[in-house]
Amino acid sequence: MNTPEKLFHTLLGLGDDWEITELEFDKDSGEVRLRIHELPCLLPQQRCPDDDGETDLYDHGREREWRHLNVFEHKCYIQSRLPRMRCKSCGKIFQAKAPWEGLNLHFTAAFESMSLLLMREMPVKKAAEFIQETDTRLWRILARHVAVAYRQLDFSETTCVGVDELACRKGHNYVTIFADLVAKRVLYSVPGKDSSTWKAFVKELEKHSAKAEQIECVSMDMSVAFKKGVAETCPQAEVVFDKYHLIAKTNKAVGDIRRAEIRRGGCYNDLKLTRWIWLKNPENLTEQQADRLKRIDQENLITAQAYQMRLCLQDIYQLPRVERAESRLLAWCRWVRQKAKHARYGLLSIMVKVAMCIEKHLAGILKHWEHRITNAYMEGINNMFQMVKRRARGYRNDENFIMMIYFVGSKLKLPAVDEPIHSK
């Protein structure tokens, strides 16, 4: 006869080692409880985790309860007193593992898997409300799985690293993110953005079968702290100054020149409502923006000259050979200085600072042509992390934010598999 107990036995995949001894539904609380007991055939299969020796039954632990997936709309709990075994040779006492257990003491593996799926798609607090649990308990589930899965990551083939900082909340509060630019995954994240973050990163590499000596190149912005960190911890690595940050610096200079020209040059009618025109490449302009650009007196506008400088700098990155790129970059710097001498109100002095930056960091900028890497992946995941942070309305602390960075960006194998924490 196919009883409800047998049906749940099949659904839970208990096999021949366990049986459901009691099935109860409490109408007042709306909760379903399954009481499960081991069968005699389970005990001979148990082996000591230390020496793989034979064991015998010592006693049964205290009664425990696990939250399982809902039965229809009703909460479901599994209750059991798990057997404790004793090794015949070494005397070690340990608790047998139940097939439904998750990594946390109070949840089944199936419940944890569903929780992880929900937390990937919505804020933890909303996921907790949906499954009628506290967000603190869900954070513990996430922390346990992320910790176990992250510990199992292998960095032994990592050779090309990208690094960038990310604001974690208002004020000067940052976390530094290290990523594998080839495998496209986050390697490590740590609070702060100074040179000590590199020491923490190198220390973490050793926990994942990797060494600092294997890092061949590093893509980053022109941060003095990051340069110092690389020099101290990975002196053999070649530093590649990221193309994105250089172009972004030039774009900012164009915007600053536009605002200064409006204030000092009286070109309000020509430049008002044109901010986005100067940020885009010509081929990306809308039809209305392209028409507006044609009607602007570009010959006499300093902003238009700065815009052309930015476009010329971008074109240099299309050159195939580093020798030609070096010649063009130095020529670009001379051209900017020459134009700045004759510019009204010294407005192009802002662009001269960009030229000085290029000359100062020329060696690292030219490494782009050798390695052909950028921080585009870093900027992409930074935007993704910012979106996750906004969706959650921020996080209580840096640890939770870093945990979410690993959860979303490290390509962890979830749900993680590890020995759960047991008490004797």
Secondary structure, DSSP 8 states (H G I E B T S, - for coil): ---HHHHHHHHHT-TTTEEEEEEEEETTTTEEEEEEEE-GGGGGG-B-TTT--BEEEEEE---EEEEEEEETTEEEEEEE--EEEEETTT--EEE---TTB-SSTTBBHHHHHHHHHHHHHS-HHHHHHHHT--HHHHHHHHHHHHHHHHHT---TT--EEEEEEEEEETTTEEEEEEEETTTTEEEEEEE--STHHHHHHHHHHGGGT--GGG--EEEE-S-HHHHHHHHHH-TTSEEEE-HHHHHHHHHHHHHHHHHHHHHHH--HHHHTT-HHHHHS-GGG--HHHHHHHHHS-TTT-HHHHHHHHHHHHHHHTT-S-HHHHHHHHHHHHHHHHHHHHHSGGGTTHHHHHHHHHHHHTHHHHHHHHHH---SHHHHHHHHHHHHHHHHTT--SSHHHHHHHHHHHHS---SS---------
